[in-house]
């Protein structure tokens, strides 16, 4: 899984959709136990406790530490340029000069 431009913060639902190696029931358990498992350290502090948002880069590190993902899963690969002319070869005819 390569996240090209991960968001800075995400809701619980968004985390479930971003990191699909962890199934929904496991995510629910992890959110319920977040103070014991360390996930709450990546929670964005704010005035409203009704909606929880998390720092995505911190959650990615946490998922690797917990063993759900490996660092290779999150490595960024450079995008290959999409050049639709890349397969063409140009030949110069001997009489064209």
N, C-alpha and C positions, 0 to 999 in steps of 0.2 A: 504494500500500500504506500503510495507516495502522495503526500499532501503538497501540492504545488504552492498554494498560498493559503495556509491554514488561517482561520479567523483568530483574532486576538483572544476573544472570549466566546464561550458557548454555553447554552442552557443544557440541562440534563438530557432533554430530547435530542438536541443537536449532537451531544457527545455519543449517545447511543447510535445515531446515524453515521457519525464520522468513524467510529472505532467498532466495526462490526465483528471483529474476532471475539469480542466479549458479547455473549448473548444477553438478551433483555432481562431475564430473571437474575443473572449475575450482576448486571448493572444496578438493578433495583436493590439487591443485597449490599453492593458496594456503597451506594448512596445512603442506605440506612445505617451502615456502620462507618461512615466517613470520618468520624472523630477518632475511631480506634485504628483505622487502617492508614490514616495520613492523607486521605483525599481532601479533607477540609482545608489543608494548607494551601491548596490551589484555588480555593473558592474566592471569588471577588467579593470583597467586603463592601457592603452598601447599606442604605437605610431600610430597605425592604427585605425581610426574611421570607417573604412569600414566594419569590422567584429566585432560584439559585443559578448563578453563572460562575463558570470556572475559567481560569487561564489555560488555554489550550496547550501552550508549550510546556507548562508545568504538568498538565495531565499526561502529555506524551511521555515525559521523563518518568513520571510515576508509573505508568503502564509498563515501561521497560523494567523498572526496578521491581515491580510486582511479578514480572514474568509473563504477562499477557502478550507482550510484543517483544521483538528484538530490535536493537538499533538499526539493523539492516532494513527492517520494515519501514522505518521513517527516513531513510537516507534520501536525499534529494538528487534526482538525476537531471542533468541539463536537457532541456527540450531540444530535439533535433529540428533544425529549420525545415519548414515545409516548402521546398522549392520544386514546383511542378516542372521545371526545366532540367532538373538534375540528371535525368536519364538520357538526354539528348547529346549527341556529339556533333560538332561542327567540322565539316570538311571543306577544304578550299580546293576548288577545281584548278587544274594546272593552267587552263586558259583564262581564268578569272583575273590573273595578275596583270 
